Amino acid sequence: MNDEELRSLFAPYGQILTSAIMRNIHTGVSLGTAFVRYYTHEQASRAMNSFAARKRMMNNLPGYPRQISVQWANRQHDRAPAGEARRRIKKLFIRNIPRDVTEAKL
């Protein structure tokens, strides 16, 4: 599933402010989770209830036969940048740097 398919799947329930498919930072492959933020709580609730009631299957998308589970996002995810905001990040986190690497070498 790509970002456009995610938006088109959830757009019938209300105005989407942001949406993001979580991806592996190295490969770009989907991690199987996504976030959709609606303009109102009522719109988000409508989407959640619709998916829970139908137990919607993704048989219409090749290679994605799994059932979608929709639930409220945890507060900790509210701080994670998504969508266009992710593209504006300027700071990098680098791990596993050898101890002998100086700032000049880096």
C-alpha positions, 0 to 999 in steps of 0.5 A: 500500500502506498500513501495515495492508497492509504488516503483514498481508503480513509478519505470517505470518513472525513477530512484528513489532516495528515497521513503516513505509512511507517517505513524502514528507514534503510529500505523504505519498505512498509512496516505494516503500520500507518497513522491517519489524523482527521480534522475532528474526533468524530471523523476519526471515530466514524472511520474506526467504527466502520472498519471495526464493523466490516472487518474490512479485507484488503483483497482488492489490492494485490499482495495485501490479503491481511485484515486491517485493524484500526485503533486510536493512536497512542499519545507518544505518536503525536510527537512523531513527524509525519508526511511533509513535516518529515521531509523538513527535518534537518537533524540526523541521528547517527549510531554505531560510530567507531570510538576513534572517529573525530568530529573532523573525520565525521 
